[in-house]
């Protein structure tokens, strides 16, 4: 499995963002996205950086974009929430995804959905 960070400089219209989201879902990649201009994707080993650059360009056009293969060894951050949100979210945080994908029993989406 490979992990990629995609950084976008801008997004020209909501349809371009939807095109890339459709690509991610069609390929059953796991992803984390908390801000508009970033995607973190989990892909099979067969997916290359150049392939993702081509797909980002198809979806978003000739805007600044960067595709980095990364290794997530540790994660930390600040997630400010209100007291009401603390009750509603019950311990959930946007950083939980990173711990889930590091778990030894984690099964990527493309395998889970292939077997269901």
Secondary structure, 3 states (H helix, E strand, C coil): CEEEEEEECCCCCHHHHHHHHHHHHHCCCEEECCCCCEEEEEECCCCCHHHHHHHHHHHHCCCCEEEEEECCCCCCCCCCCCHHHHHHHCCCCCCHHHHHHHCCCCCCHHHHHHCC
